[in-house]
Amino acid sequence: MKNVVICCSLEDENIELLKALKGKSALENATLHFVHIFEIHVYTSDFSPYIFPSEEKYPEIEEASKNVMQTIAESICTPNQLSKSQVECYFAYSPKQKITEYLSDVSADLVVVASKQKHGIEGLFSSSFTEHLVKYSPCDVHILRPKES
């Protein structure tokens, strides 16, 4: 049985792209791992650093995220896959590093990610999550791209 990790961005556009995975052969006979990683941000002020999200918010954010990912899982998985699927939510200063570690930890055979297709200045100066996976993933990468309008 192969392990397929599905990186779940919780944005509507990406959720719709992930729903297109239903019935795809790449997911057959696979254990599916639905994963979302929140980036922890540290802001500094004159008085002290501020961390967002704060640790006391983790349970609330994790529960809400897992509910959204469970809905995604239900729309993609067969009943058999759904019973074996895993839904995970993590908090990390570097989501890119965390996903790379997670892929190694679960011996992933494939990682699926929906691309945001940043353009212009935003695309020029950002190093995307998808780019990171292409360069550093220990397994194959399947990129879902939005349809051009």
WOZIFEN-V916441 format. One line per field, one symbol per residue. ss: DSSP state (~ for helix, > for strand, _ for the rest). phi: phi as a letter, one per 40 degrees, with the letter a starting at -180 (. if undefined). burial: 1 if it has 24 or more other C-alpha atoms within 12 Angstrom, else 0. A space follows every 50 residues. Layout:
ss=???
phi=???
burial=???
This chain:
ss=_>>>>>>____~~~~~~~~_____~~~__>>>>>>>>>>_>>>>____>> >>__~~~~~~~~~~~~~~~~~~~~~~__~~~~~~_>>>>>>>__~~~~~~ ~~~~~____>>>>>_____~~~~~~___~~~~~~~~___>>>>>_____
phi=.cbbbbcbcccddccccccccdgcccccfbccbcbbbcccbbbbbcbacb bbccdccddcccccccccccccdccbccdccccbcbbbbbbacbdccccc ccdcccfccabbacccfcbgddccbbbcdcddcccbccbcbbbcbcccc
burial=00111111110001111110100001100111111111100000000000 00000000001100110111011101100011001111111100110111 0110000111111111100000000000110010001111111100000
